[in-house]
Amino acid sequence: MPAEAAAPAAPGEGAAPRQSSSVAAPGDGPTGQFGVHGEQVERDWPLMTVDEVARVLASYPIEGTVANLSWHSPRPFAAAVLATLSDGRMLFVKRHDARLRDATALAEEHRFIGHLGGRGIPVAEVLSDRRGRTALAIGAWVYEVHRSADGLDAYRCVMSWEPFKAMSHAYAAGRALARLHRASAGFPAPARPPRLLLSSFGVIGAPDLLDAAQAWIEAQPLLASALARRPWRHDLATVIGPYHARLAPLLPSLAPLWTHGDWHASNLLWSPEGEPAKVRSVLDFGLADRTCAVYDLALAIERNTIEWLVEPARRRVHAGQIDALLDGYASVAPLDAADYRALVALLPIVHTEFALSEVAYFDGILDLPAEAEAAYSSYLLGHAQWFGEPAGRALLTQLNRRGHALDAPGR
């Protein structure tokens, strides 16, 4: 749920609040940002420039100069570009506000990426600078640099919460997610400490929802401040609590696992058109954390198959894509009836911690009270409440039927 806001100055540049795409140099490609109502002209964070990228790459053992920036990512929460070097090579450079991702936080993600890459998952290689660092802090910013990944960026202009383009993509995404989960097994890192904008499991994954939420919120001053004026305990108890009560007895059976945390088609690169659908690369581990496999499956359904960005009366649920996604997953890692019980319990509330983080992001980082209220009312509460409406109940019934089929005699 992105929005516009002022941002601190980039190193060596003047402040660039609410930067418009009109400032981009010719040939730099589209420079708008995805927002709540579609693509917006003004951005939360200033665009990266050729000079800025060159300063960053000067710390890396990379030959050649920066020829141009061929594409500015429209995704919110950070600024990112594809940089073309003078010899034709391409690098992906991403800049974060240090209040959101410092070098320690990025190192957590990079270790997970390295683990997956070592086990055959196609991820974009993270580059180290001359001092061996994979995250470079310069002033108020923190940078990371990746080699360009293999595959077609078929969803470059597609926002999260929009569906797959084809059933075959849904099936392939399910297979790729199952492979990632298998490769993740054995990654020894504990859950990440409380940070903004993670798909974490410390609240809904705890037996006592409100006590866990209290501790998690108090550990994040920006979030505590953003919620101080809201009846969050009452709202969590009444909206999130009933679903959590169904999940709580199932928690002991959910094996902890580091997961991607944002499995949307736009975070995957694909085989070329005309070839069988296959995920060629997996991108963007910024929301990754130690959760469980069913959590990631629930997020994949939530991110790809429910049209949250349209008004409820016109909202579609892509039931066929849900089946294809789950069929693809089960073709690699079979699901059982217990998995479906957990999936049904998790799906209505899987967004809880990320939505709360967005409240803090819009309130404490960007100072956008209207966006903070939308994150709280429409996202945190509204998404959960939708599962009590006919369309939401029908989706849960679909999942229950799949689980009951696995319980049938003879299975």
SULQUI-V720310 format. One record per residue. N is the residue number from 0. RES is the residue in three letters. D_FIRST is the distance of its C-alpha to the first C-alpha in Angstrom with 2 decimals. Layout:
BEGIN
n=N res=RES d_first=D_FIRST
n=N res=RES d_first=D_FIRST
END
This chain:
BEGIN
n=0 res=MET d_first=0.00
n=1 res=PRO d_first=3.81
n=2 res=ALA d_first=6.80
n=3 res=GLU d_first=10.53
n=4 res=ALA d_first=12.90
n=5 res=ALA d_first=16.37
n=6 res=ALA d_first=17.26
n=7 res=PRO d_first=20.60
n=8 res=ALA d_first=23.25
n=9 res=ALA d_first=23.69
n=10 res=PRO d_first=27.10
n=11 res=GLY d_first=29.82
n=12 res=GLU d_first=27.71
n=13 res=GLY d_first=27.08
n=14 res=ALA d_first=23.84
n=15 res=ALA d_first=21.33
n=16 res=PRO d_first=18.79
n=17 res=ARG d_first=16.21
n=18 res=GLN d_first=18.10
n=19 res=SER d_first=18.75
n=20 res=SER d_first=19.38
n=21 res=SER d_first=22.89
n=22 res=VAL d_first=23.98
n=23 res=ALA d_first=23.87
n=24 res=ALA d_first=27.33
n=25 res=PRO d_first=28.69
n=26 res=GLY d_first=28.18
n=27 res=ASP d_first=25.06
n=28 res=GLY d_first=23.07
n=29 res=PRO d_first=19.82
n=30 res=THR d_first=17.91
n=31 res=GLY d_first=14.94
n=32 res=GLN d_first=11.31
n=33 res=PHE d_first=8.67
n=34 res=GLY d_first=6.48
n=35 res=VAL d_first=5.33
n=36 res=HIS d_first=9.08
n=37 res=GLY d_first=10.10
n=38 res=GLU d_first=11.69
n=39 res=GLN d_first=12.23
n=40 res=VAL d_first=15.41
n=41 res=GLU d_first=14.60
n=42 res=ARG d_first=12.99
n=43 res=ASP d_first=11.78
n=44 res=TRP d_first=14.67
n=45 res=PRO d_first=18.04
n=46 res=LEU d_first=19.22
n=47 res=MET d_first=21.77
n=48 res=THR d_first=25.31
n=49 res=VAL d_first=28.38
n=50 res=ASP d_first=30.15
n=51 res=GLU d_first=27.40
n=52 res=VAL d_first=27.23
n=53 res=ALA d_first=31.04
n=54 res=ARG d_first=31.22
n=55 res=VAL d_first=29.09
n=56 res=LEU d_first=31.11
n=57 res=ALA d_first=34.33
n=58 res=SER d_first=33.91
n=59 res=TYR d_first=33.93
n=60 res=PRO d_first=37.07
n=61 res=ILE d_first=36.00
n=62 res=GLU d_first=38.51
n=63 res=GLY d_first=37.79
n=64 res=THR d_first=35.77
n=65 res=VAL d_first=32.37
n=66 res=ALA d_first=33.15
n=67 res=ASN d_first=29.78
n=68 res=LEU d_first=26.03
n=69 res=SER d_first=25.58
n=70 res=TRP d_first=21.81
n=71 res=HIS d_first=18.78
n=72 res=SER d_first=15.70
n=73 res=PRO d_first=12.74
n=74 res=ARG d_first=10.36
n=75 res=PRO d_first=8.37
n=76 res=PHE d_first=9.82
n=77 res=ALA d_first=13.35
n=78 res=ALA d_first=15.80
n=79 res=ALA d_first=17.85
n=80 res=VAL d_first=20.75
n=81 res=LEU d_first=23.53
n=82 res=ALA d_first=26.73
n=83 res=THR d_first=29.98
n=84 res=LEU d_first=33.10
n=85 res=SER d_first=36.49
n=86 res=ASP d_first=37.80
n=87 res=GLY d_first=35.04
n=88 res=ARG d_first=33.14
n=89 res=MET d_first=29.34
n=90 res=LEU d_first=27.23
n=91 res=PHE d_first=23.51
n=92 res=VAL d_first=22.78
n=93 res=LYS d_first=19.61
n=94 res=ARG d_first=19.25
n=95 res=HIS d_first=17.43
n=96 res=ASP d_first=17.63
n=97 res=ALA d_first=20.22
n=98 res=ARG d_first=18.55
n=99 res=LEU d_first=15.87
n=100 res=ARG d_first=18.27
n=101 res=ASP d_first=21.97
n=102 res=ALA d_first=24.77
n=103 res=THR d_first=25.42
n=104 res=ALA d_first=21.93
n=105 res=LEU d_first=22.10
n=106 res=ALA d_first=25.61
n=107 res=GLU d_first=24.45
n=108 res=GLU d_first=22.31
n=109 res=HIS d_first=25.14
n=110 res=ARG d_first=27.73
n=111 res=PHE d_first=25.90
n=112 res=ILE d_first=25.58
n=113 res=GLY d_first=29.28
n=114 res=HIS d_first=30.22
n=115 res=LEU d_first=28.63
n=116 res=GLY d_first=30.14
n=117 res=GLY d_first=33.47
n=118 res=ARG d_first=33.34
n=119 res=GLY d_first=32.77
n=120 res=ILE d_first=29.01
n=121 res=PRO d_first=28.18
n=122 res=VAL d_first=25.83
n=123 res=ALA d_first=25.62
n=124 res=GLU d_first=28.26
n=125 res=VAL d_first=27.29
n=126 res=LEU d_first=29.86
n=127 res=SER d_first=31.76
n=128 res=ASP d_first=33.13
n=129 res=ARG d_first=36.82
n=130 res=ARG d_first=36.56
n=131 res=GLY d_first=34.88
n=132 res=ARG d_first=31.42
n=133 res=THR d_first=28.32
n=134 res=ALA d_first=26.10
n=135 res=LEU d_first=27.35
n=136 res=ALA d_first=26.66
n=137 res=ILE d_first=27.46
n=138 res=GLY d_first=26.98
n=139 res=ALA d_first=23.46
n=140 res=TRP d_first=22.14
n=141 res=VAL d_first=22.49
n=142 res=TYR d_first=23.02
n=143 res=GLU d_first=23.48
n=144 res=VAL d_first=25.39
n=145 res=HIS d_first=25.64
n=146 res=ARG d_first=28.06
n=147 res=SER d_first=26.64
n=148 res=ALA d_first=26.20
n=149 res=ASP d_first=28.16
n=150 res=GLY d_first=26.91
n=151 res=LEU d_first=25.38
n=152 res=ASP d_first=21.75
n=153 res=ALA d_first=21.55
n=154 res=TYR d_first=17.75
n=155 res=ARG d_first=17.26
n=156 res=CYS d_first=15.82
n=157 res=VAL d_first=13.89
n=158 res=MET d_first=10.15
n=159 res=SER d_first=9.26
n=160 res=TRP d_first=10.17
n=161 res=GLU d_first=13.01
n=162 res=PRO d_first=16.52
n=163 res=PHE d_first=19.26
n=164 res=LYS d_first=21.62
n=165 res=ALA d_first=24.62
n=166 res=MET d_first=25.93
n=167 res=SER d_first=27.55
n=168 res=HIS d_first=24.26
n=169 res=ALA d_first=23.09
n=170 res=TYR d_first=26.49
n=171 res=ALA d_first=26.48
n=172 res=ALA d_first=23.08
n=173 res=GLY d_first=24.56
n=174 res=ARG d_first=27.69
n=175 res=ALA d_first=25.98
n=176 res=LEU d_first=23.94
n=177 res=ALA d_first=27.24
n=178 res=ARG d_first=28.95
n=179 res=LEU d_first=26.38
n=180 res=HIS d_first=26.88
n=181 res=ARG d_first=30.62
n=182 res=ALA d_first=30.50
n=183 res=SER d_first=28.43
n=184 res=ALA d_first=31.19
n=185 res=GLY d_first=33.24
n=186 res=PHE d_first=30.66
n=187 res=PRO d_first=31.91
n=188 res=ALA d_first=29.16
n=189 res=PRO d_first=28.18
n=190 res=ALA d_first=24.70
n=191 res=ARG d_first=22.81
n=192 res=PRO d_first=23.09
n=193 res=PRO d_first=20.26
n=194 res=ARG d_first=17.64
n=195 res=LEU d_first=14.06
n=196 res=LEU d_first=11.47
n=197 res=LEU d_first=14.04
n=198 res=SER d_first=14.49
n=199 res=SER d_first=17.49
n=200 res=PHE d_first=20.10
n=201 res=GLY d_first=21.89
n=202 res=VAL d_first=20.99
n=203 res=ILE d_first=20.97
n=204 res=GLY d_first=23.52
n=205 res=ALA d_first=25.91
n=206 res=PRO d_first=28.62
n=207 res=ASP d_first=27.97
n=208 res=LEU d_first=24.37
n=209 res=LEU d_first=24.76
n=210 res=ASP d_first=26.98
n=211 res=ALA d_first=24.73
n=212 res=ALA d_first=21.67
n=213 res=GLN d_first=23.92
n=214 res=ALA d_first=25.05
n=215 res=TRP d_first=21.68
n=216 res=ILE d_first=20.25
n=217 res=GLU d_first=23.48
n=218 res=ALA d_first=23.27
n=219 res=GLN d_first=20.15
n=220 res=PRO d_first=21.17
n=221 res=LEU d_first=17.85
n=222 res=LEU d_first=16.49
n=223 res=ALA d_first=19.84
n=224 res=SER d_first=19.75
n=225 res=ALA d_first=16.34
n=226 res=LEU d_first=17.67
n=227 res=ALA d_first=21.16
n=228 res=ARG d_first=20.79
n=229 res=ARG d_first=19.26
n=230 res=PRO d_first=21.41
n=231 res=TRP d_first=19.46
n=232 res=ARG d_first=22.66
n=233 res=HIS d_first=23.49
n=234 res=ASP d_first=20.08
n=235 res=LEU d_first=19.94
n=236 res=ALA d_first=23.57
n=237 res=THR d_first=23.34
n=238 res=VAL d_first=20.10
n=239 res=ILE d_first=19.67
n=240 res=GLY d_first=23.36
n=241 res=PRO d_first=25.05
n=242 res=TYR d_first=23.19
n=243 res=HIS d_first=23.77
n=244 res=ALA d_first=27.41
n=245 res=ARG d_first=27.73
n=246 res=LEU d_first=26.22
n=247 res=ALA d_first=28.27
n=248 res=PRO d_first=31.62
n=249 res=LEU d_first=30.24
n=250 res=LEU d_first=28.86
n=251 res=PRO d_first=32.25
n=252 res=SER d_first=32.36
n=253 res=LEU d_first=29.09
n=254 res=ALA d_first=30.14
n=255 res=PRO d_first=27.93
n=256 res=LEU d_first=26.53
n=257 res=TRP d_first=24.29
n=258 res=THR d_first=21.54
n=259 res=HIS d_first=18.99
n=260 res=GLY d_first=15.90
n=261 res=ASP d_first=13.63
n=262 res=TRP d_first=16.10
n=263 res=HIS d_first=14.55
n=264 res=ALA d_first=17.01
n=265 res=SER d_first=15.44
n=266 res=ASN d_first=16.44
n=267 res=LEU d_first=19.95
n=268 res=LEU d_first=22.70
n=269 res=TRP d_first=25.13
n=270 res=SER d_first=28.80
n=271 res=PRO d_first=29.92
n=272 res=GLU d_first=30.05
n=273 res=GLY d_first=33.35
n=274 res=GLU d_first=33.47
n=275 res=PRO d_first=32.65
n=276 res=ALA d_first=28.97
n=277 res=LYS d_first=28.45
n=278 res=VAL d_first=25.80
n=279 res=ARG d_first=27.32
n=280 res=SER d_first=24.93
n=281 res=VAL d_first=22.11
n=282 res=LEU d_first=19.59
n=283 res=ASP d_first=17.07
n=284 res=PHE d_first=18.12
n=285 res=GLY d_first=15.90
n=286 res=LEU d_first=14.64
n=287 res=ALA d_first=18.20
n=288 res=ASP d_first=20.27
n=289 res=ARG d_first=23.26
n=290 res=THR d_first=22.37
n=291 res=CYS d_first=24.32
n=292 res=ALA d_first=24.57
n=293 res=VAL d_first=23.64
n=294 res=TYR d_first=20.39
n=295 res=ASP d_first=19.43
n=296 res=LEU d_first=20.71
n=297 res=ALA d_first=18.63
n=298 res=LEU d_first=15.43
n=299 res=ALA d_first=16.77
n=300 res=ILE d_first=17.31
n=301 res=GLU d_first=13.93
n=302 res=ARG d_first=12.15
n=303 res=ASN d_first=14.79
n=304 res=THR d_first=16.67
n=305 res=ILE d_first=14.80
n=306 res=GLU d_first=13.30
n=307 res=TRP d_first=10.48
n=308 res=LEU d_first=9.30
n=309 res=VAL d_first=12.80
n=310 res=GLU d_first=14.61
n=311 res=PRO d_first=16.35
n=312 res=ALA d_first=19.72
n=313 res=ARG d_first=18.90
n=314 res=ARG d_first=16.77
n=315 res=ARG d_first=18.67
n=316 res=VAL d_first=19.23
n=317 res=HIS d_first=20.81
n=318 res=ALA d_first=23.55
n=319 res=GLY d_first=25.66
n=320 res=GLN d_first=23.06
n=321 res=ILE d_first=22.65
n=322 res=ASP d_first=26.43
n=323 res=ALA d_first=26.59
n=324 res=LEU d_first=24.07
n=325 res=LEU d_first=26.08
n=326 res=ASP d_first=29.35
n=327 res=GLY d_first=28.50
n=328 res=TYR d_first=27.63
n=329 res=ALA d_first=30.81
n=330 res=SER d_first=32.92
n=331 res=VAL d_first=32.50
n=332 res=ALA d_first=31.87
n=333 res=PRO d_first=33.21
n=334 res=LEU d_first=31.44
n=335 res=ASP d_first=33.57
n=336 res=ALA d_first=33.40
n=337 res=ALA d_first=32.28
n=338 res=ASP d_first=29.24
n=339 res=TYR d_first=28.29
n=340 res=ARG d_first=28.88
n=341 res=ALA d_first=26.48
n=342 res=LEU d_first=23.88
n=343 res=VAL d_first=24.18
n=344 res=ALA d_first=23.90
n=345 res=LEU d_first=20.90
n=346 res=LEU d_first=18.65
n=347 res=PRO d_first=17.66
n=348 res=ILE d_first=16.74
n=349 res=VAL d_first=15.87
n=350 res=HIS d_first=12.25
n=351 res=THR d_first=13.75
n=352 res=GLU d_first=13.99
n=353 res=PHE d_first=10.73
n=354 res=ALA d_first=9.03
n=355 res=LEU d_first=11.76
n=356 res=SER d_first=11.18
n=357 res=GLU d_first=7.73
n=358 res=VAL d_first=9.92
n=359 res=ALA d_first=12.40
n=360 res=TYR d_first=10.44
n=361 res=PHE d_first=9.41
n=362 res=ASP d_first=12.82
n=363 res=GLY d_first=15.12
n=364 res=ILE d_first=14.15
n=365 res=LEU d_first=12.69
n=366 res=ASP d_first=14.35
n=367 res=LEU d_first=11.88
n=368 res=PRO d_first=12.98
n=369 res=ALA d_first=11.42
n=370 res=GLU d_first=7.79
n=371 res=ALA d_first=9.37
n=372 res=GLU d_first=11.00
n=373 res=ALA d_first=8.22
n=374 res=ALA d_first=6.93
n=375 res=TYR d_first=10.68
n=376 res=SER d_first=12.04
n=377 res=SER d_first=9.94
n=378 res=TYR d_first=8.31
n=379 res=LEU d_first=11.16
n=380 res=LEU d_first=13.90
n=381 res=GLY d_first=13.10
n=382 res=HIS d_first=12.63
n=383 res=ALA d_first=15.82
n=384 res=GLN d_first=17.64
n=385 res=TRP d_first=17.15
n=386 res=PHE d_first=19.38
n=387 res=GLY d_first=22.10
n=388 res=GLU d_first=22.13
n=389 res=PRO d_first=24.40
n=390 res=ALA d_first=21.99
n=391 res=GLY d_first=20.50
n=392 res=ARG d_first=24.07
n=393 res=ALA d_first=25.25
n=394 res=LEU d_first=22.89
n=395 res=LEU d_first=24.20
n=396 res=THR d_first=27.67
n=397 res=GLN d_first=27.32
n=398 res=LEU d_first=26.60
n=399 res=ASN d_first=29.41
n=400 res=ARG d_first=31.78
n=401 res=ARG d_first=31.19
n=402 res=GLY d_first=31.97
n=403 res=HIS d_first=35.00
n=404 res=ALA d_first=36.34
n=405 res=LEU d_first=36.57
n=406 res=ASP d_first=38.52
n=407 res=ALA d_first=40.96
n=408 res=PRO d_first=44.61
n=409 res=GLY d_first=45.55
n=410 res=ARG d_first=42.24
END
